[in-house]
Amino acid sequence: MVGEAGLEPAKLTQRIYSPPPLPLGTFPQTHLGQSCRRLKLDLSKKLKPETQKTFRLSKGLVVKTTLEKTQKSSARPQIGARLIVSSFHERNDPKRHKNKNRAQNLPERGKGPKREGPRGGGDAPKPQNVQRHKVSDDGWLWGVHAVEAALKNSARPGPLKLILSEERAKSFNPSAYKRQDIRVTVQQMSDIARLLPQGAVHQGMALHGPVLEGESLEDLMERGDGVILMLDQVTDPQNVGAIFRSAAAFGVTGLVMQDRHSPPLQGVLAKTAVGAVDMVPFARVTNLSRALETLGENGYVSIGLAGEGEHHLHDLLQQQGWRQSLTKLVLVLGAEGEGIRRLVAEHCDHLARIPMPGGFESLNVSHAASISLYEACART
């Protein structure tokens, strides 16, 4: 808008209507104000001393009212009003209210709710981790068959410490064993279990003494014709124990193992063999290749069991005239996975395989030993 010529433009002004401030204790024409006036509130009596001040409503301040019930009087209940003044930003900031409420609900750090102890008072006992120490199986045999076979073996060195349960001690007859170096003690079943490795099924009988060392290869060959079983680094005690058991069942002349890579004949091995370690003669040698050369010089024919063998074991035994012109045989078995080592396989006279029409290409070494011994010793 422009004024007359030569005069400055008229300034535009805008008047904003602002109602006068309300006196203390009065309310606008709202439903809440009308209700409060009908109740004839006396604010000067109900406000707390710290809130008895004159507040001027201005921009950025909001008046909130809350009603609280007072104690009943003889005439009628009195209801008072409290003025709560909060800023505009506090009222319109949801995050501030959210964080404030969350901080009020959370316990102070380091001052969590106190946990009650067990019934009867007192502090709760701390759990104790009772761990059983590892027990070595050096020199130990357990189980009825393994212990009885060891006591009957006159070649087993002594002295021997025999531990029996109360039930086993009632039926034990020392005169049945021709030994004078047996010391017998009677203990509870639980006490015997503590002397043995964890999980040992002792059946109330345990024996401790020197470990069998075996005999020489020459002494093994002097036992006569038959089948000698050779193990090339078969180290699993359960497999070796099962092989001893099969060797005893098929009447093997002897068993040859490597000195360094074979387990001692005790503990789990003897338990799996159920006494066969004291029935089957065995020898430990340093070098299996040299042992094969020695056996070949003494008339033995060695056959190594391998998946790459050219012939089936049964056919190869017939070709070699087994039990007719051939009376000395060595069967060589290798460890699971690796099989017979290259140098040992080169010193074998032949390599043969076990036919498996099912298509599976491998067997457990103890099962392979059982099948091979059946072909060589029992099959007609």
Secondary structure, 3 states (H helix, E strand, C coil): CCCCCCCCCCCCCCCCCCCCCCCCCCCCCCHHHHHHHHCCCCHHHHCCHHHCCCCCCCCCEEEEEEEEECCCCCCCCCEEEEEEEEEHHHHCCHHHHHHHHHHHHCCCCCCCCCCCCCCCCCCCCCCCCCCCCCCCCCCEEECHHHHHHHHHCCCCCCCEEEEECHHHHHHCCHHHCCCCCEEEEECCHHHHHHHCCCCCCCCCEEEECCCCCCECHHHHHCCCCEEEEEEECCCCHHHHHHHHHHHHHCCCCEEEEECCCCCCCCHHHHHHHCCHHHCCCEEEECCHHHHHHHHHHCCCEEEEECCCCCEEHHHHHHHCCECCCECEEEEEEEECCCECCHHHHHCCCEEEECCCCCCCCCCCHHHHHHHHHHHHHHCC
